[in-house]
Amino acid sequence: MSWLESLQAIDELNDAPIDAGLVEALERHAATAGPRLIRFSTPTFKEFASSELQGCSKNSFPAFSITAGACGLNCDHCQAKILEPMLPATSPEMLDRKVRHLIAMQNLRGFLLSGGSNRRNEIRYERFYPVVERLKRDFPHLRIAIHTALTDAAGARAMEAAGVDTAMMDVIGADATIREVYHLDRPVADFEATLAALCATSMQVTPHIVIGLHYGRILGEPAALDIIARHPVSSLVLVVVMPFYAVAGTYAVPDTAEVGRTFAEARARLPDRQVLLGCARPPGMHKRVTDAYAVMAGLDGIAFPADGTVAVARAIGRPFEQQHACCSIKLGGDPARPHRAAGTGAAHDTLLAGDLA
């Protein structure tokens, strides 16, 4: 049975706008590579319910915002709404108290430290680093990730010295997007300089690309992939812009086939590194189709997978596991036994992106 026929048999994808040519191209390339495990991440940044996967205990891997819901940039695509589900930790004492409480009461295994940017797309974490350092000393098992925003070599070294495990930043590949969407007067070169500074440390570095960031259009994504491919990142996280966060009428919903082709291009450019689909993407049928393309394109992980995503993995023969953590950070300990999918086919390590245009 072909992949396209298998998708048509999945209830959650009934009447889905699947691009047959894209699916056929992904299947052709899958035939030349072996299966790779896919990880379904279900952290507690937000509520999660699925007919195929169980949610995790509350606050096993939460996100903290040091600015609560405030952000100096208020970018067109986000309007600071991405901060709303995060737990406020607006002082070092508050962060310390909340983390220790969650460790004692809910078996906290790690957390994401984030916050709103200032007008230069910087987040002032300095006063929080002593708390991070003490927490890592007292609880060596904790895995800590941080949204870095833009920084320099000294800032990257300060994060490393505090004990941060994983550094995450958005990479934007078009000056027009930085200027018009972020309202920021900084060039693409500043984003690459931040990435280089982070990669010079011992931290795991996980850049993000927002697909459709330029008002729903594909613009800077290829250049962003060029930047990331030049640096020894640990993994790449792809997300898809969500127009309902933006001012009404300013954003189009990115076409799912364009999103799928971007997944394929990312897989081709980074064949030996983890490529993950992060939390943010449009809901409903768009998410179901997007997640199906992520599985077929050979991405290594999906956060909060849509209903039907596990069925796609089984249908094309991809082994999978579930983990209750941010998709950007791999928790220690014994992982859940991978589920071996029935059927034939395999996820692919490399793609010839030209065939997917």
N, C-alpha and C positions, 0 to 999 in steps of 0.2 A: 504493500500500500504506500502511495506517495505521501509526502508530508502534507500536501494540499488536501488530499483525501482524508488524512488523519485529522486535520484541523476541522474539516466539515463534520466530523463525527463527534466533536466536543460541544456539548450543550451550551456552554458559556460563550462560545464563539459563533452561535447561530446568527446568521445575517450580518456577520462582522465584515467591514470593508477591507478584506484581505487583498493585498497586491499579489496576484498569482505569479507574475514574473519574478518578483523579489523572492518569494518563497521557493520557487524552483531554483533560482540562483544560489540561495543559501543551502539548499539540499545538495546541489551538485558539489559545492565546495566541502560540505560536511563529509562526503564520501572519501575524501583524500586524507582525513585526519582521524585520530583516535578520540574516544570520549573524554571529556573533562568534567569534573564535578562542578555542580552549580550550588551555591549557598543561598538559601532564602533567609533573609535577616528580618527579625521582628522585634526591634528595640521598643522602649516605652516612650518614645518622643510623642506618640499620639496613640489613640485607641486603635486596635486592629482586630478585625474579625474576618474569618475566611472559612469557607466550607471545606477547605483542604488542609489547613494548618491551624494549630492552636496558638493563641496569643501567649505572651509571657507574663509573669508576675509583675505587678506594677512597680516601676522604678528599679528594675534590675539593671538597666543601663539608661539613665535619664540624661537629658540635656539641660545645662544651666546657662542662663544669660546674665552676664554681669551688668547689663544695662536694663534689665527687665524688658519692656517692649519698646524702648527708645532707640532710634537710629538717626544719625546726622545726615545720611545720604537720602534715605527714603526713595530708593530707586524705583523706576516706573514699573518694573516687573514684580516687585515684592511688596512695596508700601509698608515694610517692617512687619508684615503679618506672619512671616516665617518664624518670628521670635515668640509669638503668642503662646504656642504649646509648651515652651521651655519653662523650667522652674526658675524664678527670679533668685539671683544671688548677688545683690548689689553691693555687698561689702565682703571683704575676706572672712570676717567672723561668721557671716551668714553662710557662705560656702562651706566653711569648715564644719559648722554645726549641722547643716543639712546632710552633708556627705557622711559624717560619722553616725548620724541617726539612721540613715538608710543602710549603712553597713551593719549596724546592730540589729535593726528590725526587719530588713528585707533582703539581706544577703547581696548587697550591692557589689557588682563585679567590676564596674568601671563607669565612666561618665564622659560626656562631651562638654567642653567649656566653650562658650560662644558669647555673642553679644552684638549690639549694633555698632556700626562704624562711626568715626568722626567724619568731617568733611573731606579728609584726605584718604578715606578708606583704610583707616588704621583703627585698631582696637587696643586700648590701653590696659593691658593685663598686668603690668609690672607689680602692682601692689598685691596681686593674687598669687604670685609665684612662691612666696614663702609658705603659703598654705598648701599649695600643690606639692612642694618639697616635703613638708611634714607628713602629708597624707601618704605619699609614696614611701617614706621611711617607715611609718607606722603600719602600713598595709601594702606590702610589696606586691601583692597579687593584683592590685588595682591597675586597670588599663585606662589611660587618660588620653583623650583626643582633644584637639583644639582647632577652632576656626581661626586661622592666623590673620586674615585680611592681608593688606600689604605691609611688609616689614623690610628690615635690612639685615645685614650679617650679624650685628650686635643683638638685634631682637630675636633672631633665630637661635643664636647661642644661648640667650637667656631662657628661652622655652626648653631647650635641651637640658640646660643645667638644672632646671626645676624638676625634671623627670617626666616631661611630656613624652608619650610614646608615639603618637601619630599626629602629624601636622596636615591640615587641610586648607586649601585655598581655591578660589575661583580663578581660572585662567581665561582671559578674554582676548580674542585675536583680532579685534577691529577697533581702531581709534574712534570711529563713529559711534559704536556701541557704548564705549566708555563715556564718551561725551554726552550722548543723547539719552541713554537709558540710566546710567549711573550718575549723571550730572557731575562728573568728575573730570578735573583738568589734569590727567596723568596719562602718559602714553602706554601702549602695549609693552614697551621695553621695561617699564616698572614692574609689570606682572612677571615677565621672564626673570628679572633680577631677583624678585622675591623667591621664585621657584628655585633659582640657583643657590640662593643663600640657605634655604631650607634643606636642599639636597646636600649641602656641604656639612651637615650635622649627622648625628647617628640616628635621628628620628626617622620613623617611617613617614614618607611624604606621599600624600594622596591628593593630587589636584582634582578639581571638579570642572566640568564644562557644562554650561546650561544651554541645551539645544533649543534654538528658537529665541534666544535672548533678545535679538534685535526685532522686537515687535512681532514675533512669530516667524520671522524669516531666518533661513540659514545664511549667515554672513561671515562671522569670524571663526566659526567652528573648525574649518580646515587649517587655518593658521594656528589656532590654539593646539590642535593635534600636532602640528609641526614643532611648536615650542616644547610640548610635553615629551615628544619623542627624542628630543635632544638631551634630556636630563634623566638621571637614574632614579626615577620615581618608583615607589613600591607598587602603586596601583593607580588607576584612573577611575573616578566616579562620574558617570553621565547622569544628568537629570534633564527633565523637559519642562520648559516654562509653562506656568499655569495661569492662563489669562484672567481667571476670576480674582486673582490677587491685585490685578492692575486696574487703573481707571477705565471705566466702561468705554469700549470702542477703540481703545488704543492698541490692542493686541489681537492678532488672529491665532487660532489654535493651530499649532504646527501639524502639518500633514503626517499621518502615521507612517506612510511609506518613506518620506524623507527622514523621519526619525530612524526607521529601520536601516536605511542606507548609511546613516551616520554611525549607527552601532557597528555595521559591517566594516566601515572605514577605520573606526577605532580599533576593532579587533585585528585588522590587517596591519595597522601601524605599530601596535604593541602586542605582538604575538606571544611574547614570553612573560608578559606581566598581567596582573589581574585587571580586568576591565569590568566595572560593576555598574548596575543601574540603581541610583539612589532614591531617596524618599519622594522627591518632588516630581510629579507628572500629572497631567489632567486625568480626572476620574472617569468612571463609567466605561463605556465600550472602548473609548480611546485608550484607556489604561490596559484593558484586556488585550487589545491588539498590540500595543506597545510592548507589553510584557511577553507576548508570544514571539514577537520579533527578537526580543532580547535573548530568549532561550535559543531560538534557531540561529541567531548570529554568533552564538558561542560565548556570550558574556558569562563571567564567572560568578556573579551574584546579583540578586534582586532584593531590594528592601520593600517590605510590605507587598508581596506579590498579589496580583488580582486573582479572583476566582477563575479557575481554568488554567492557570499557569503551571501548576503541578501536572495537570493532565497533558499539557503540551510536552513537558519534560519526559513524561512516561512514553508518550506517543513516539517521540523521536529517539528514545533510548539514552537519555542523559541521566546519570546518577545524581542524586541531590541530597542535601542535608539542610536542617534548619538550625539557626543560631539566634539567640536573643541578645543581639548586640548591634551597634551601629555597623552598617555594611563596610565602612572604611577601616574597621579594626577587628582583628582576629583574636578572640579571647583564648587564653591558655587553657590547659586541662584537656581532658579527653573529649573530643567532639562527639556529637551524636553519630551513631553508625549511619553511613550513607544509605539512602534508599536506592536500590537498583531497579531501574525502570525496565519494564518489559518491552519487547518489540525490537526493531532493527533501527539502524541509523546511529549517528554520533554527532556530537558537537564538534566544531572545527577549530583548529588552532590558528589557521590563517585563511584569509579571504582575498580573492583577487577583486579589489574594489571596482575596477573598471567594468567588470561584468554586471555590477549592481547599479550602474548609473541609469 
